Amino acid sequence: MCLRRKKLDIHWSRSSSWTAEEINLLGTMPDRQVAQIIGRSETAVNSCRLRRQIPGWGTTDKQWTKREEKLLGTKPDRVAAQLLGVPTKIVEDRRRMLNIPAYRGKAGK
């Protein structure tokens, strides 16, 4: 596998070595754009941003109540977003940041 990656010019991830410059870009533009600029995957950028609790680009500065947070993961993100009056992405990001699993339906269906 290592030889194949080398032939294809695929570099190993630098997941543990984020520079201050890279971190400062998080949330200032879409994750995809940050990923292209710094040479990391969009998933890596998204994960790092969420771990550091940095809101995504273009998101509102929503102040979450405990009651709203309790709703997360109890319904599909799309439904929770409609109930809260925010875009689905906002609900999805908050749920992930709080390590709440996505709604999977009722058990025993």
Contact map, one row per residue, 1 for C-alpha under 8 A:
1111100000000000000000000000000000000000000000000000000000000000000000000000000000000000000000000000000000000
1111110000000000000000000000000000000000000000000000000000000000000000000000000000000000000000000000000000000
1111111000000000000000000000000000000000000000000000000000000000000000000000000000000000000000000000000000000
1111111100000000000000000000000000000000000000000000000000000000000000000000000000000000000000000000000000000
1111111111100000000000000000000000000000000000000000000000000000000000000000000000000000000000000000000000000
0111111111100000000000000000000000000000000000000000000000000000000000000000000000000000000000000000000000000
0011111111000000000000000000000000000000000000000000000000000000000000000000000000000000000000000000000000000
0001111111000000000000000000000000000000000000000000000000000000000000000000000000000000000000000000000000000
0000111111100000000000000000000000000000000000000000000000000000000000000000000000000000000000000000000000000
0000111111110000000000000000000000000000000000000000000000000000000000000000000000000000000000000000000000000
0000110011111000000000000000000000000000000000000000000000000000000000000000000000000000000000000000000000000
0000000001111100000000000000000000000000000000000000000000000000000000000000000000000000000000000000000000000
0000000000111110000000000000000000000001000000000000000000000000000000000000000000000000000000000000000000000
0000000000011111110000000000000000000000000000000000000000000000000000000000000000000000000000000000000000000
0000000000001111110000000000000000000000000100000000000000000000000000000000000000000000000000000000000000000
0000000000000111110000000000000000000000000000000000000000000000000000000000000000000000000000000000000000000
0000000000000111111000000000000000000000000000000000000000000000000000000000000000000000000000000000000000000
0000000000000111111101100000000000000000000000000000000000000000000000000000000000000000000000000000000000000
0000000000000000111111100000000000000000000000000000000000000000000000000000000000000000000000000000000000000
0000000000000000011111110000000000000000000000000000000000000000000000000000000000000000000000000000000000000
0000000000000000001111111000000000000000000000000000000000000000000000000000000000000000000000000000000000000
0000000000000000011111111100000000000100000000000000000000000000000000000000000000000000000000000000000000000
0000000000000000011111111100000000000000000000001000000000000000000000000000000000000000000000000000000000000
0000000000000000000111111101000000000000000000000000000000000000000000000000000000000000000000000000000000000
0000000000000000000011111111100001000000000000000000000000000000000000000000000000000000000000000000000000000
0000000000000000000001111111101001000000000010001000010100000000000000000000000000000000000000000000000000000
0000000000000000000000001111111000000000000000001000011110000000000000000000000000000000000000000000000000000
0000000000000000000000011111110000000000000000000000000110000000000000000000000000000000000000000000000000000
0000000000000000000000001111111011000000000000000000000111000000000000000000000000000000000000000000000000000
0000000000000000000000000011111111000000000000000000000111000000000000000000000000000000000000000000000000000
0000000000000000000000000110111111100000010011000000000110000000000000000000000000000000000000000000000000000
0000000000000000000000000000011111110000110010000000000000000000000000000000000000000000000000000000000000000
0000000000000000000000000000111111111000000000000000000000000000000000000000000000000000000000000000000000000
0000000000000000000000001100111111111100010010000000000000000000000000000000000000000000000000000000000000000
0000000000000000000000000000001111111111110110000000000000000000000000000000000000000000000000000000000000000
0000000000000000000000000000000111111111100000000000000000000000000000000000000000000000000000000000000000000
0000000000000000000000000000000011111110000000000000000000000000000000000000000000000000000000000000000000000
0000000000000000000001000000000001111111000000000000000000000000000000000000000000000000000000000000000000000
0000000000000000000000000000000000111111100000000000000000000000000000000000000000000000000000000000000000000
0000000000001000000000000000000000110111110110000000000000000000000000000000000000000000000000000000000000000
0000000000000000000000000000000100110011111110000000000000000000000000000000000000000000000000000000000000000
0000000000000000000000000000001101100001111111000000000000000000000000000000000000000000000000000000000000000
0000000000000000000000000000000000000000111111100000000000000000000000000000000000000000000000000000000000000
0000000000000010000000000000000000100001111111110000000000000000000000000000000000000000000000000000000000000
0000000000000000000000000100001101100001111111111000000000000000000000000000000000000000000000000000000000000
0000000000000000000000000000001000000000011111111100000000000000000000000000000000000000000000000000000000000
0000000000000000000000000000000000000000001111111110000000000000000000000000000000000000000000000000000000000
0000000000000000000000000000000000000000000111111111000000000000000000000000000000000000000000000000000000000
0000000000000000000000100110000000000000000011111111111100000000000000000000000000000000000000000000000000000
0000000000000000000000000000000000000000000001111111111000000000000000000000000000000000000010011000000000000
0000000000000000000000000000000000000000000000111111110000000000000000000000000000000000000000001000000000000
0000000000000000000000000000000000000000000000011111110000000000000000000000000000000000000000000000000000000
0000000000000000000000000000000000000000000000001111111000000000000000000000000000000000000000001000000000000
0000000000000000000000000110000000000000000000001111111100000000000000000000000000000000000000000000000000000
0000000000000000000000000010000000000000000000001100111110101000000000000000000000000000000010000000000000000
0000000000000000000000000111111000000000000000001000011111100000000000000000000000000000000010000000000000000
0000000000000000000000000011111000000000000000000000001111100000000000000000000000000000000000000000000000000
0000000000000000000000000000110000000000000000000000000111110000000000000000000000000000000000000000000000000
0000000000000000000000000000000000000000000000000000001111111000000000000000000000000000010000000000000000000
0000000000000000000000000000000000000000000000000000000001111100000000000000000000000000010000000000000000000
0000000000000000000000000000000000000000000000000000001000111110000000000000000000000000000000000000000000000
0000000000000000000000000000000000000000000000000000000000011111000000000000000000000000000000000000000000000
0000000000000000000000000000000000000000000000000000000000001111100000000000000000000000000000000000000000000
0000000000000000000000000000000000000000000000000000000000000111110110000000000000000000000000000000000000000
0000000000000000000000000000000000000000000000000000000000000011111110000000000000000000000000000000000000000
0000000000000000000000000000000000000000000000000000000000000001111111000000000000000000000000000000000000000
0000000000000000000000000000000000000000000000000000000000000000111111100000000000000000000000000000000000000
0000000000000000000000000000000000000000000000000000000000000001111111110000000000010000000000000000000000000
0000000000000000000000000000000000000000000000000000000000000001111111110000000000000000000000100000000000000
0000000000000000000000000000000000000000000000000000000000000000011111111100000000000000000000000000000000000
0000000000000000000000000000000000000000000000000000000000000000001111111110000100000000000000000000000000000
0000000000000000000000000000000000000000000000000000000000000000000111111110100100000000001000100001010000000
0000000000000000000000000000000000000000000000000000000000000000000001111111100000000000000000100001111000000
0000000000000000000000000000000000000000000000000000000000000000000001111111000000000000000000000000011000000
0000000000000000000000000000000000000000000000000000000000000000000000111111101100000000000000000000001010000
0000000000000000000000000000000000000000000000000000000000000000000000001111111100000000000000000000011100000
0000000000000000000000000000000000000000000000000000000000000000000000011011111110000001001100000000011000000
0000000000000000000000000000000000000000000000000000000000000000000000000001111111000001000000000000000000000
0000000000000000000000000000000000000000000000000000000000000000000000000011111111100000000000000000000000000
0000000000000000000000000000000000000000000000000000000000000000000000110011111111110001001000000000000000000
0000000000000000000000000000000000000000000000000000000000000000000000000000111111111111011000000000000000000
0000000000000000000000000000000000000000000000000000000000000000000000000000011111111111000000000000000000000
0000000000000000000000000000000000000000000000000000000000000000000000000000001111111000000000000000000000000
0000000000000000000000000000000000000000000000000000000000000000000100000000000111111100000000000000000000000
0000000000000000000000000000000000000000000000000000000000000000000000000000000011111110000000000000000000000
0000000000000000000000000000000000000000000000000000000000000000000000000000000011011111011000000000000000000
0000000000000000000000000000000000000000000000000000000000000000000000000000000011001111111000000000000000000
0000000000000000000000000000000000000000000000000000000000000000000000000000110111000111111100000000000000000
0000000000000000000000000000000000000000000000000000000000000000000000000000000000000011111110000000000000000
0000000000000000000000000000000000000000000000000000000000110000000000000000000010000111111111000000000000000
0000000000000000000000000000000000000000000000000000000000000000000000010000100110000111111111100000000000000
0000000000000000000000000000000000000000000000000000000000000000000000000000100000000001111111110000000000000
0000000000000000000000000000000000000000000000000100001100000000000000000000000000000000111111111000000000000
0000000000000000000000000000000000000000000000000000000000000000000000000000000000000000011111111100000000000
0000000000000000000000000000000000000000000000000000000000000000000010011000000000000000001111111111110000000
0000000000000000000000000000000000000000000000000100000000000000000000000000000000000000000111111111100000000
0000000000000000000000000000000000000000000000000110100000000000000000000000000000000000000011111111000000000
0000000000000000000000000000000000000000000000000000000000000000000000000000000000000000000001111111000000000
0000000000000000000000000000000000000000000000000000000000000000000000000000000000000000000000111111100000000
0000000000000000000000000000000000000000000000000000000000000000000000011000000000000000000000111111110000000
0000000000000000000000000000000000000000000000000000000000000000000000001000000000000000000000110011111000000
0000000000000000000000000000000000000000000000000000000000000000000000011101100000000000000000100001111100000
0000000000000000000000000000000000000000000000000000000000000000000000001111100000000000000000000000111110000
0000000000000000000000000000000000000000000000000000000000000000000000000001000000000000000000000000011111000
0000000000000000000000000000000000000000000000000000000000000000000000000010000000000000000000000000001111101
0000000000000000000000000000000000000000000000000000000000000000000000000000000000000000000000000000000111111
0000000000000000000000000000000000000000000000000000000000000000000000000000000000000000000000000000000011111
0000000000000000000000000000000000000000000000000000000000000000000000000000000000000000000000000000000001111
0000000000000000000000000000000000000000000000000000000000000000000000000000000000000000000000000000000011111
